Amino acid sequence: MELCHVEEHTSCFQYSSIDPAIRIVELKESEILQVFSDSNDIYFTINGEIDITSKKIRNKKIKANESILIPLHNPCVITAMTDTIIMVIQLNFNITFCDRLPLELLLELHGKIKKDSGNIGLLEPNQKLTNLVNMIKDYINDGLKCSFFFDIKIHEFLFLIRAYYNKEEVFDFFKPIYSTDFVFSNNIYKNIDNVKTVKELANVLNYSLSGFEKKFKRVFNISPYQWMQEQKAKKIYHEIHCSKKTFTEMAFEYDFSSPAHFNVFCRLHFGKTPGDLRKENMERSSILFT
């Protein structure tokens, strides 16, 4: 089935054509995939079979409909034992199963955890997860690659893990990512909406500015200033399209020195002024609903 209004999707700032949060990887038999990620990634084997080897794991076989979790900065080698299709899900946010149970709380409550185990978590097949993954695969094949949509589906994936696996299974699956880097990144996502500068964020996490910048760059592979600017851009883009705020109000709310500075920011991040973005959105909406 083809998407309706394809250009609306592909031209949107949230369309994930580069490094999407969910992607499909196809491997031929004996093909090798080198993995080293700046995020905690779930690899769901849709079909086929893979062999995974890392510093602490040797020749671990992952069969169809099984999930593995590879911690960030954990180099490993994946070898396809047969022709294989994998869905890769990046966990780039404060991981929660629902609003009552963040992952960090589950891990802390369930038992004492050995830090930086470098292990790899495994989930046995579950038909509910398989159904969801196959639906997402169909959406991606149709060309649906919206980061907003992917965030929803990742939360749904995590919620199904919470609903259809017991706590021991969930604990064992996520335990390998519980490290100082995990706690650090989770605290970043918890506090990002409450601060405006890198220095404020460093203070909240009880770091010196230089120590914070060094740690952030190592964990996120980007400077904290650049990352915060990207998060700011996403919020502004949403406000331009989905709110009735004036651009002067937005400039004030997001701490720009003037509306002109706000315009410069939008040109830098979106290639257009906020006025052009809102006008284009209104024109698309008028066509869509007429």
Backbone bond lengths (Angstrom), bond angles and torsions (degrees), N, CA, C in turn:
res aa  C-N    CA-C-N  psi(-1)  N-CA   C-N-CA  omega(-1)  CA-C   N-CA-C  phi
1 M - - - 1.457 - - 1.521 109.45 -
2 E 1.328 116.63 135.86 1.458 120.51 -178.11 1.529 110.74 -92.12
3 L 1.333 115.53 150.78 1.455 120.85 175.87 1.522 110.60 -70.72
4 C 1.312 116.00 147.28 1.463 121.13 170.58 1.530 108.57 -86.64
5 H 1.342 116.29 146.75 1.465 121.70 176.17 1.529 110.67 53.58
6 V 1.331 115.98 53.77 1.467 122.26 -174.78 1.523 111.75 -54.94
7 E 1.329 117.21 -42.13 1.462 120.37 -175.99 1.527 111.37 -63.13
8 E 1.328 116.75 -32.96 1.463 119.49 177.16 1.524 111.05 -60.14
9 H 1.324 115.73 -39.34 1.462 119.95 -178.97 1.527 110.52 -74.00
10 T 1.319 116.56 -51.68 1.460 119.98 -172.41 1.520 113.25 -69.43
11 S 1.317 117.85 -23.57 1.460 120.75 -179.92 1.529 112.59 -89.39
12 C 1.329 116.76 -6.62 1.463 121.17 -177.06 1.521 110.85 -74.99
13 F 1.316 115.60 144.38 1.469 121.90 178.82 1.521 111.62 -59.80
14 Q 1.326 117.92 -27.31 1.458 121.41 -176.27 1.528 112.59 -89.25
15 Y 1.329 117.44 0.95 1.459 120.30 179.14 1.516 109.05 -74.04
16 S 1.322 116.88 119.53 1.462 121.69 -170.74 1.526 111.32 -91.32
17 S 1.314 116.74 81.30 1.456 119.91 177.65 1.527 111.35 -89.33
18 I 1.342 117.21 -20.71 1.459 121.82 179.80 1.527 108.93 -118.80
19 D 1.334 116.37 124.89 1.461 122.71 178.35 1.529 111.93 47.98
20 P 1.338 117.55 57.89 1.462 119.74 179.42 1.515 112.14 -67.69
21 A 1.334 116.47 158.07 1.459 121.41 -179.19 1.520 112.21 -69.46
22 I 1.333 116.98 -23.28 1.464 122.09 174.09 1.528 107.64 -130.00
23 R 1.311 117.07 131.36 1.461 119.44 178.78 1.527 110.26 -145.46
24 I 1.316 115.82 158.87 1.452 122.87 178.39 1.530 108.96 -104.63
25 V 1.328 116.44 131.11 1.463 122.00 177.55 1.525 108.19 -119.36
26 E 1.325 116.31 125.45 1.457 121.42 177.99 1.526 109.36 -110.57
27 L 1.314 116.15 127.83 1.462 121.96 -179.03 1.518 110.00 -122.10
28 K 1.323 115.46 136.62 1.458 120.62 172.83 1.532 109.48 -81.81
29 E 1.319 116.78 159.43 1.453 120.76 178.30 1.527 111.30 -53.18
30 S 1.317 116.25 131.18 1.470 125.25 -179.93 1.528 113.55 76.83
31 E 1.334 118.25 -2.27 1.460 120.26 178.09 1.526 109.56 -70.22
32 I 1.331 115.53 143.30 1.461 121.52 -176.12 1.527 110.44 -112.14
33 L 1.329 115.52 136.49 1.458 122.49 177.81 1.519 108.91 -119.77
34 Q 1.341 116.43 117.97 1.463 121.29 175.87 1.528 108.75 -85.23
35 V 1.326 117.41 128.30 1.462 121.91 -175.37 1.521 110.14 -118.86
36 F 1.320 115.23 125.78 1.471 122.04 169.04 1.525 106.23 -154.62
37 S 1.314 116.05 104.95 1.457 120.50 -169.65 1.526 111.75 -116.18
38 D 1.337 114.86 151.17 1.463 121.45 174.23 1.528 111.19 -90.20
39 S 1.321 116.92 11.23 1.459 121.09 176.74 1.522 108.67 -135.94
40 N 1.337 116.67 162.92 1.458 121.61 171.27 1.520 107.30 -80.87
41 D 1.324 117.21 121.28 1.460 121.01 -171.57 1.524 111.96 -118.89
42 I 1.334 115.55 135.13 1.456 121.88 171.82 1.526 108.46 -95.84
43 Y 1.315 116.14 128.48 1.469 122.21 175.59 1.524 107.80 -109.16
44 F 1.331 116.23 113.42 1.467 121.67 178.89 1.529 107.45 -104.97
45 T 1.322 116.88 118.36 1.462 121.03 -179.66 1.523 109.13 -81.97
46 I 1.321 116.09 104.37 1.465 120.82 -177.44 1.521 110.62 -69.14
47 N 1.318 116.38 -46.50 1.464 120.21 170.52 1.520 108.90 -152.30
48 G 1.329 115.27 165.71 1.451 119.65 -176.12 1.519 111.84 89.53
49 E 1.332 115.93 -160.12 1.462 121.92 -179.24 1.517 108.66 -153.55
50 I 1.337 116.02 141.61 1.457 120.72 178.93 1.524 110.54 -125.87
51 D 1.312 115.02 157.58 1.462 123.19 173.43 1.519 106.80 -115.45
52 I 1.327 117.10 130.34 1.461 120.36 -177.63 1.528 109.68 -122.12
53 T 1.338 114.80 134.81 1.458 121.73 -179.69 1.520 109.24 -134.00
54 S 1.333 115.93 132.12 1.461 121.70 175.42 1.524 107.95 -137.07
55 K 1.323 117.28 -168.71 1.460 120.22 -178.99 1.522 111.97 -60.60
56 K 1.346 116.66 -34.76 1.461 120.01 -175.45 1.525 113.10 -113.00
57 I 1.331 117.16 -4.14 1.461 120.94 -179.61 1.524 108.18 -122.25
58 R 1.337 116.89 128.75 1.455 120.66 179.89 1.519 109.77 -119.27
59 N 1.332 115.40 120.12 1.467 122.00 171.48 1.526 113.37 52.28
60 K 1.348 115.26 49.06 1.460 120.71 175.65 1.521 109.20 -81.08
61 K 1.331 116.95 123.21 1.463 121.69 -178.20 1.534 109.83 -89.71
62 I 1.332 115.65 129.24 1.464 122.04 177.87 1.519 107.53 -117.83
63 K 1.323 116.41 117.55 1.463 121.47 -174.61 1.528 111.23 -94.82
64 A 1.327 115.96 176.02 1.461 122.33 -178.81 1.522 110.81 -56.56
65 N 1.333 115.28 137.16 1.462 124.97 176.61 1.525 113.99 72.33
66 E 1.328 117.21 9.67 1.457 121.38 172.03 1.528 109.58 -96.13
67 S 1.325 115.74 152.36 1.466 121.86 -179.66 1.518 110.10 -118.64
68 I 1.324 116.54 138.84 1.454 121.09 171.50 1.525 108.35 -121.65
69 L 1.318 115.76 152.02 1.459 120.89 177.45 1.528 107.70 -118.39
70 I 1.322 115.85 118.40 1.459 121.06 -179.25 1.525 108.54 -104.27
71 P 1.329 118.01 116.81 1.470 120.46 -178.15 1.520 111.96 -64.97
72 L 1.317 115.88 154.78 1.453 120.61 176.58 1.522 110.09 -60.86
73 H 1.342 114.77 149.23 1.463 122.52 178.26 1.525 111.82 57.60
74 N 1.343 115.93 33.77 1.458 120.94 179.53 1.535 108.12 -119.77
75 P 1.332 117.60 89.30 1.468 119.57 -176.04 1.519 111.75 -63.23
76 C 1.317 115.68 136.17 1.456 120.23 176.70 1.528 109.00 -153.36
77 V 1.312 114.61 167.54 1.465 121.70 -179.15 1.524 108.36 -121.80
78 I 1.329 115.80 126.91 1.457 121.41 177.14 1.525 108.40 -108.45
79 T 1.330 116.34 127.47 1.462 122.06 178.59 1.523 108.98 -118.48
80 A 1.325 116.37 128.53 1.458 120.51 178.93 1.527 109.55 -78.21
81 M 1.334 116.68 121.17 1.457 120.82 178.07 1.527 111.10 -78.88
82 T 1.336 115.29 -28.23 1.464 123.07 174.05 1.529 106.39 -140.60
83 D 1.313 117.89 177.10 1.463 119.58 170.74 1.528 108.18 -57.24
84 T 1.318 116.22 127.79 1.470 120.47 -168.42 1.520 111.09 -137.46
85 I 1.333 115.90 143.52 1.465 122.36 172.67 1.522 107.80 -119.21
86 I 1.327 116.10 128.66 1.462 122.47 -177.38 1.522 109.26 -123.80
87 M 1.324 116.73 141.58 1.454 121.32 168.58 1.525 108.36 -104.73
88 V 1.335 115.80 126.03 1.458 121.41 179.69 1.523 108.74 -105.29
89 I 1.324 116.42 126.18 1.459 122.66 -178.23 1.516 108.82 -118.07
90 Q 1.332 117.30 117.22 1.456 121.97 179.41 1.530 110.27 -86.83
91 L 1.316 116.02 132.51 1.463 121.10 176.91 1.523 108.22 -102.21
92 N 1.326 115.67 86.26 1.464 121.74 -173.79 1.518 112.43 -106.97
93 F 1.308 117.82 36.67 1.462 120.14 -178.51 1.518 109.00 -155.86
94 N 1.318 115.39 175.93 1.461 120.40 176.49 1.531 108.65 -63.14
95 I 1.320 116.78 110.85 1.464 121.02 -170.77 1.520 110.47 -77.15
96 T 1.328 115.50 120.25 1.460 121.32 177.11 1.517 109.25 -134.54
97 F 1.328 116.12 146.70 1.454 120.92 174.82 1.530 110.66 -87.28
98 C 1.328 115.58 -33.27 1.452 123.23 174.68 1.521 106.05 -161.95
99 D 1.341 117.55 -179.45 1.461 119.01 -176.43 1.523 112.58 -71.98
100 R 1.329 117.54 -7.72 1.463 121.12 179.23 1.520 113.03 -100.57
101 L 1.329 117.34 -16.54 1.461 119.00 -171.83 1.530 111.91 -138.28
102 P 1.326 117.01 89.06 1.461 119.26 170.36 1.519 109.62 -71.39
103 L 1.323 116.26 151.41 1.458 120.74 -178.79 1.521 111.74 -57.88
104 E 1.310 116.66 -41.15 1.452 120.30 -177.34 1.525 111.06 -58.92
105 L 1.338 117.19 -39.93 1.464 120.56 -179.92 1.521 110.76 -66.56
106 L 1.339 117.12 -42.50 1.463 119.95 179.10 1.525 110.96 -60.14
107 L 1.321 116.28 -45.52 1.461 119.78 -178.22 1.522 111.88 -65.45
108 E 1.338 116.14 -39.02 1.461 119.29 -179.19 1.525 111.81 -70.22
109 L 1.320 116.54 -36.83 1.458 120.27 -177.40 1.528 112.16 -76.27
110 H 1.322 115.53 -28.84 1.459 118.38 -169.77 1.527 113.40 -79.14
111 G 1.298 117.53 -21.49 1.452 118.21 179.02 1.508 112.19 161.43
112 K 1.300 115.43 169.88 1.453 120.92 178.75 1.523 108.87 -71.27
113 I 1.315 115.54 131.18 1.456 120.62 -173.98 1.517 110.37 -111.83
114 K 1.298 115.88 133.02 1.454 120.58 175.72 1.521 108.39 -77.94
115 K 1.304 117.37 122.10 1.451 122.01 -175.49 1.529 111.08 -68.12
116 D 1.340 114.63 148.47 1.462 121.75 172.19 1.528 112.46 49.68
117 S 1.312 116.94 50.47 1.456 120.01 -178.12 1.523 112.27 -67.99
118 G 1.342 117.06 -27.67 1.446 120.50 -179.92 1.517 112.92 69.28
119 N 1.319 117.12 10.75 1.449 122.12 -178.77 1.529 110.05 -78.56
120 I 1.322 115.81 -178.43 1.458 120.70 177.41 1.515 108.27 -130.50
121 G 1.346 116.28 129.38 1.451 120.58 -178.16 1.520 111.43 -84.30
122 L 1.331 116.56 150.34 1.464 122.04 -178.33 1.522 109.90 -134.04
123 L 1.337 116.47 134.67 1.458 122.09 172.55 1.518 109.06 -116.10
124 E 1.329 115.78 131.69 1.456 120.94 176.58 1.538 109.99 -69.17
125 P 1.343 117.83 161.96 1.467 120.41 -179.11 1.526 112.76 -58.05
126 N 1.329 114.75 144.74 1.462 122.12 175.36 1.528 106.90 -145.26
127 Q 1.321 116.94 127.48 1.461 120.61 -171.90 1.526 112.24 -63.06
128 K 1.327 118.00 -32.48 1.458 120.69 179.93 1.527 110.83 -64.48
129 L 1.343 116.42 -44.76 1.465 119.90 177.55 1.523 110.66 -65.72
130 T 1.322 116.33 -41.05 1.464 120.56 179.78 1.526 110.78 -60.00
131 N 1.331 116.60 -43.63 1.473 120.39 179.11 1.523 111.08 -61.07
132 L 1.332 116.08 -44.13 1.465 119.99 -179.70 1.529 110.99 -63.59
133 V 1.328 116.79 -46.17 1.463 120.56 -178.49 1.523 111.08 -61.69
134 N 1.311 117.19 -41.42 1.464 119.97 179.54 1.522 111.74 -65.89
135 M 1.326 116.84 -35.84 1.470 119.50 175.66 1.523 111.00 -65.40
136 I 1.341 116.38 -45.04 1.471 119.78 178.81 1.526 110.48 -60.71
137 K 1.332 116.25 -41.23 1.473 120.78 178.14 1.533 110.55 -59.07
138 D 1.310 116.95 -42.56 1.466 120.22 177.97 1.532 111.03 -62.89
139 Y 1.333 117.40 -42.20 1.461 121.15 178.81 1.537 110.67 -60.99
140 I 1.336 115.63 -44.72 1.470 119.22 -179.47 1.523 110.53 -64.05
141 N 1.325 116.68 -41.41 1.468 120.15 178.26 1.522 111.77 -63.07
142 D 1.338 116.13 -27.94 1.470 120.42 175.91 1.523 111.89 -76.45
143 G 1.350 116.83 -11.34 1.457 120.80 179.75 1.507 114.56 102.29
144 L 1.340 116.70 9.18 1.464 120.50 -178.88 1.525 109.21 -86.25
145 K 1.342 117.19 106.37 1.461 121.92 -175.68 1.527 111.49 -134.35
146 C 1.309 115.76 42.08 1.463 121.72 -179.06 1.530 110.17 -79.89
147 S 1.329 117.30 129.12 1.462 120.53 -178.65 1.527 111.68 -64.27
148 F 1.342 117.41 -33.20 1.469 121.06 176.21 1.526 110.01 -62.57
149 F 1.329 116.37 -44.62 1.463 122.09 178.50 1.523 110.65 -64.62
150 F 1.335 117.07 -41.97 1.466 120.84 179.65 1.527 110.94 -62.54
151 D 1.327 117.62 -40.02 1.465 120.30 178.59 1.531 110.72 -59.65
152 I 1.329 115.88 -41.98 1.467 120.25 178.41 1.520 110.59 -61.21
153 K 1.330 116.68 -45.09 1.456 120.83 -176.99 1.531 112.07 -69.96
154 I 1.322 117.53 -33.12 1.462 119.90 176.17 1.523 110.26 -65.87
155 H 1.335 116.55 -42.92 1.465 119.36 176.67 1.533 110.52 -63.56
156 E 1.328 117.17 -37.34 1.463 120.30 177.27 1.535 110.42 -64.60
157 F 1.329 116.63 -42.07 1.459 121.53 178.10 1.525 110.61 -58.99
158 L 1.330 116.26 -46.42 1.466 120.65 179.76 1.529 111.49 -65.62
159 F 1.327 115.59 -38.42 1.468 118.95 179.68 1.529 110.39 -63.97
160 L 1.332 117.77 -39.39 1.464 120.77 178.83 1.525 111.48 -66.72
161 I 1.324 117.34 -34.38 1.464 119.79 173.97 1.524 109.54 -61.23
162 R 1.314 115.86 -44.56 1.474 121.13 178.69 1.532 111.17 -62.04
163 A 1.349 116.53 -37.59 1.457 121.20 -173.18 1.530 113.32 -81.20
164 Y 1.342 117.21 -33.26 1.463 119.14 -169.19 1.529 114.86 -115.66
165 Y 1.344 116.72 5.92 1.457 119.99 172.77 1.527 108.10 -125.49
166 N 1.333 116.43 147.44 1.462 117.96 178.58 1.527 110.00 -75.68
167 K 1.318 116.06 167.54 1.472 120.70 -173.49 1.527 112.71 -62.51
168 E 1.342 116.64 -33.55 1.461 118.74 178.41 1.526 110.87 -64.38
169 E 1.327 116.25 -42.01 1.462 120.40 179.35 1.528 111.44 -65.53
170 V 1.323 115.82 -41.55 1.467 120.19 178.71 1.526 110.30 -65.31
171 F 1.319 115.73 -43.58 1.458 121.02 179.50 1.527 110.96 -59.68
172 D 1.327 116.55 -47.84 1.461 120.71 -178.49 1.526 111.53 -64.42
173 F 1.330 116.90 -33.94 1.456 120.68 -178.62 1.525 111.66 -69.40
174 F 1.337 116.63 -44.07 1.460 120.66 -173.97 1.533 113.57 -93.33
175 K 1.321 117.45 -12.52 1.462 120.81 -177.20 1.531 113.84 -51.94
176 P 1.341 119.24 -40.79 1.472 118.84 -176.93 1.524 115.06 -60.65
177 I 1.325 118.65 -22.52 1.470 118.67 -177.46 1.522 111.82 -91.72
178 Y 1.353 116.45 -4.28 1.457 118.07 180.00 1.522 108.83 -77.78
179 S 1.304 116.12 98.09 1.454 122.73 -177.31 1.519 108.20 -143.07
180 T 1.307 116.38 178.81 1.461 119.13 177.06 1.523 110.68 -62.92
181 D 1.337 117.60 -33.74 1.462 120.73 177.86 1.526 111.10 -66.85
182 F 1.346 115.89 -38.72 1.461 119.92 178.70 1.524 110.99 -64.05
183 V 1.323 116.25 -46.79 1.462 120.19 179.29 1.525 110.19 -61.59
184 F 1.314 116.84 -41.85 1.462 121.94 179.87 1.525 110.62 -61.71
185 S 1.325 117.69 -51.71 1.468 120.42 -177.36 1.521 111.40 -65.93
186 N 1.333 117.48 -38.61 1.461 119.94 177.64 1.528 111.13 -61.97
187 N 1.331 116.73 -40.29 1.464 120.36 178.56 1.527 111.66 -66.72
188 I 1.317 116.94 -31.31 1.464 120.53 175.69 1.524 109.81 -61.29
189 Y 1.327 116.32 -51.10 1.466 120.43 -178.15 1.530 112.24 -67.21
190 K 1.313 117.20 -30.54 1.463 120.26 178.46 1.528 111.65 -67.96
191 N 1.334 116.90 -33.13 1.461 120.77 -170.11 1.519 114.91 -107.64
192 I 1.329 118.42 -5.60 1.461 120.24 -171.88 1.525 112.43 -61.78
193 D 1.328 117.56 -31.89 1.468 119.99 -178.20 1.526 112.73 -79.07
194 N 1.329 117.25 -6.78 1.458 120.51 -176.46 1.520 113.66 -106.21
195 V 1.333 117.02 2.11 1.463 121.07 -178.54 1.523 109.86 -130.43
196 K 1.335 115.06 162.91 1.461 119.79 -179.05 1.521 113.45 -120.86
197 T 1.311 117.54 -17.39 1.457 120.79 -177.65 1.518 110.92 -131.80
198 V 1.322 115.39 162.12 1.461 120.72 176.88 1.523 110.38 -61.62
199 K 1.329 116.63 -40.06 1.465 120.31 -179.91 1.520 111.31 -62.31
200 E 1.338 117.47 -41.46 1.466 120.58 178.16 1.524 110.72 -62.82
201 L 1.331 116.93 -41.04 1.457 120.87 -179.90 1.527 110.64 -66.03
202 A 1.331 116.28 -40.53 1.466 120.32 177.14 1.524 110.76 -62.00
203 N 1.325 117.13 -41.46 1.464 121.26 -179.90 1.528 111.66 -64.06
204 V 1.335 116.10 -41.35 1.462 120.20 -179.93 1.527 110.95 -60.94
205 L 1.337 115.92 -36.55 1.458 120.65 -178.63 1.534 112.71 -91.14
206 N 1.351 115.45 6.28 1.465 121.35 176.60 1.529 113.21 62.28
207 Y 1.338 115.38 43.28 1.455 121.70 175.68 1.519 109.26 -116.50
208 S 1.330 115.60 151.68 1.459 118.62 165.40 1.520 107.42 -70.27
209 L 1.317 117.62 157.62 1.459 120.23 -177.12 1.525 111.08 -60.83
210 S 1.318 116.96 -45.11 1.470 119.75 -177.93 1.530 111.19 -67.16
211 G 1.341 116.39 -40.56 1.459 120.22 178.46 1.517 111.96 -65.27
212 F 1.339 115.41 -38.92 1.461 120.51 179.12 1.524 110.85 -65.01
213 E 1.326 117.11 -46.64 1.462 120.78 -178.49 1.524 111.45 -61.46
214 K 1.324 116.28 -39.38 1.458 120.46 179.50 1.519 111.09 -66.58
215 K 1.340 116.36 -45.50 1.470 120.99 179.95 1.528 110.73 -65.70
216 F 1.319 116.69 -42.78 1.463 120.91 -178.51 1.528 110.24 -61.36
217 K 1.320 116.87 -46.38 1.468 120.99 -178.71 1.524 110.59 -61.49
218 R 1.327 117.39 -37.65 1.460 120.04 179.88 1.524 111.91 -68.75
219 V 1.338 116.97 -39.93 1.464 120.82 -176.50 1.527 112.13 -79.69
220 F 1.347 117.47 -42.95 1.461 121.51 -174.00 1.527 113.66 -99.65
221 N 1.328 117.05 -9.98 1.465 121.96 -179.62 1.525 112.38 59.89
222 I 1.316 116.21 32.48 1.465 123.33 178.26 1.528 106.14 -159.00
223 S 1.312 117.07 153.07 1.464 118.46 178.64 1.527 109.57 -70.58
224 P 1.346 117.51 149.70 1.465 119.02 179.55 1.525 112.43 -60.99
225 Y 1.331 117.38 -33.90 1.469 119.82 178.89 1.525 110.48 -64.09
226 Q 1.330 117.17 -46.64 1.469 120.09 179.86 1.520 110.66 -62.34
227 W 1.333 115.76 -42.96 1.462 119.84 -178.46 1.527 110.76 -63.69
228 M 1.330 117.30 -43.77 1.461 120.58 179.72 1.524 111.14 -65.38
229 Q 1.319 117.15 -33.82 1.465 120.34 176.48 1.523 110.60 -65.99
230 E 1.325 116.78 -38.47 1.467 120.47 177.72 1.527 111.40 -65.03
231 Q 1.328 116.58 -42.25 1.471 120.08 178.39 1.529 110.33 -64.52
232 K 1.314 115.63 -39.46 1.458 121.36 178.38 1.526 110.18 -63.42
233 A 1.323 115.99 -41.81 1.464 120.48 -179.70 1.529 111.35 -62.36
234 K 1.322 116.85 -40.72 1.464 120.49 179.41 1.527 111.13 -61.86
235 K 1.330 116.46 -42.59 1.466 120.31 -179.80 1.528 110.66 -66.45
236 I 1.331 116.44 -42.64 1.465 120.56 -179.16 1.520 110.54 -64.28
237 Y 1.326 116.30 -42.88 1.467 120.08 179.81 1.523 110.34 -58.86
238 H 1.333 115.76 -43.14 1.467 120.14 178.36 1.529 110.64 -63.54
239 E 1.327 117.32 -42.74 1.472 121.38 -178.92 1.536 110.64 -62.74
240 I 1.312 116.73 -42.88 1.474 120.77 -178.92 1.518 110.48 -59.47
241 H 1.318 116.36 -41.64 1.460 120.72 -174.77 1.521 113.78 -87.06
242 C 1.321 117.67 -27.64 1.466 119.57 -169.06 1.526 114.50 -116.66
243 S 1.320 118.38 -3.19 1.459 119.78 178.98 1.532 110.26 -120.10
244 K 1.318 114.80 168.88 1.468 120.61 177.17 1.527 111.49 -106.06
245 K 1.319 116.02 15.26 1.463 119.71 178.86 1.524 110.65 -64.88
246 T 1.310 114.50 145.31 1.468 118.46 173.85 1.521 108.63 -74.55
247 F 1.329 115.74 161.33 1.460 119.17 -179.99 1.533 110.85 -70.01
248 T 1.308 116.61 -27.74 1.467 120.02 175.06 1.521 110.18 -65.74
249 E 1.341 116.32 -41.36 1.467 120.40 177.16 1.523 111.00 -63.02
250 M 1.325 116.43 -42.22 1.464 119.96 179.17 1.518 111.03 -65.48
251 A 1.327 116.69 -42.03 1.466 119.96 179.60 1.529 110.60 -59.11
252 F 1.324 116.35 -40.69 1.457 121.12 179.01 1.535 110.94 -69.00
253 E 1.338 115.98 -44.26 1.460 121.18 -176.64 1.531 111.56 -63.47
254 Y 1.339 116.53 -35.90 1.459 120.56 -177.04 1.528 112.82 -99.93
255 D 1.323 115.72 18.06 1.468 122.33 170.77 1.526 114.89 63.65
256 F 1.327 117.14 35.97 1.456 119.89 171.23 1.523 109.07 -84.34
257 S 1.296 115.44 146.72 1.469 119.29 -176.83 1.518 112.21 -69.12
258 S 1.339 117.02 -23.26 1.462 120.87 -179.22 1.528 108.99 -164.27
259 P 1.341 117.51 162.18 1.471 119.87 174.22 1.526 112.13 -58.31
260 A 1.339 117.06 -31.59 1.467 120.04 178.63 1.531 110.60 -64.20
261 H 1.336 116.04 -40.94 1.472 120.23 177.36 1.524 110.22 -65.21
262 F 1.308 117.14 -37.16 1.467 122.28 176.05 1.525 110.13 -60.93
263 N 1.335 116.90 -42.85 1.466 121.47 177.29 1.521 111.54 -60.70
264 V 1.331 116.14 -42.65 1.466 120.68 179.85 1.529 110.38 -62.12
265 F 1.324 116.40 -42.38 1.468 121.62 178.84 1.531 110.18 -59.52
266 C 1.325 117.06 -45.49 1.467 120.99 -178.69 1.529 111.22 -66.20
267 R 1.300 117.41 -39.87 1.467 120.04 177.42 1.525 110.60 -62.84
268 L 1.317 116.33 -39.46 1.458 121.03 -178.44 1.522 111.28 -66.60
269 H 1.338 117.12 -42.72 1.466 120.70 -173.69 1.520 113.99 -91.83
270 F 1.337 117.50 -30.05 1.461 120.42 -175.39 1.527 113.39 -116.78
271 G 1.332 117.08 -9.38 1.455 120.28 -179.17 1.514 114.17 78.78
272 K 1.343 116.88 4.63 1.471 120.98 -177.36 1.524 109.33 -147.68
273 T 1.329 115.62 160.48 1.461 120.07 175.84 1.524 108.89 -75.25
274 P 1.339 117.96 160.08 1.469 119.27 177.05 1.517 112.20 -60.63
275 G 1.343 116.57 -32.73 1.458 119.96 178.06 1.516 111.55 -64.89
276 D 1.320 116.96 -42.18 1.466 120.54 178.64 1.524 110.88 -64.89
277 L 1.342 116.69 -41.06 1.461 120.32 -179.78 1.525 111.47 -62.96
278 R 1.324 116.21 -44.73 1.464 119.44 -178.73 1.526 110.96 -68.87
279 K 1.316 116.51 -37.55 1.466 120.23 178.75 1.520 110.81 -63.63
280 E 1.333 117.08 -45.09 1.462 120.77 178.94 1.524 110.69 -61.79
281 N 1.331 116.61 -40.68 1.455 120.43 179.78 1.531 111.11 -64.37
282 M 1.316 116.76 -40.41 1.464 120.57 178.59 1.521 111.10 -66.42
283 E 1.329 116.90 -38.49 1.466 120.67 178.89 1.525 110.86 -65.85
284 R 1.351 116.62 -43.09 1.464 119.42 177.84 1.510 111.12 -63.47
285 S 1.350 116.34 -39.48 1.456 120.42 -179.42 1.523 111.23 -66.14
286 S 1.324 116.78 -38.95 1.467 119.90 179.96 1.503 111.93 -66.48
287 I 1.356 116.48 -34.35 1.459 120.10 177.67 1.520 110.27 -71.14
288 L 1.341 115.04 -40.59 1.456 120.52 -176.96 1.520 112.82 -64.48
289 F 1.334 116.61 -36.48 1.459 119.27 -173.68 1.524 113.49 -106.90
290 T 1.332 115.93 21.99 1.471 119.78 174.86 1.516 109.80 -119.26
